[in-house]
Amino acid sequence: MTNLERKSQHSSTLFLSLPEHLRLFSAAQVAVILQVDKIGVRRLVREGKLEGKRIGAQIRISQTAIEKYLERVEAQARR
C-alpha cells in the first residue's frame, strides 16, 4: 500500500467515525449524490429546501441534511 493510499484510507475512517450531522459534503459531492449539477445544489440551499452551511466561500451540506431533503422529496412523490 502506498503512502497516498494509507492517507486516503485513514481519512475515510475518520470521516465515517464522525456523527452524521458532522459529515460535511461539498456542493459538487452533493450534486453527484442527488444527480443534479452544482448550480442546482446551490439553488436548493439558497431557497431553503436543502440545509447548507457557508464556510468561507464554500457551501457544506451535512449527511443529515441530505437525508432530510430526500425524505421530503420521497414523501411529496407519494402524494
Secondary structure, 3 states (H helix, E strand, C coil): CCHHHHHHHHHHHHHHHCCHHHCEEEHHHHHHHHCCCHHHHHHHHHCCCCCCEEECCEEEEEHHHHHHHHHHHHHHHHC
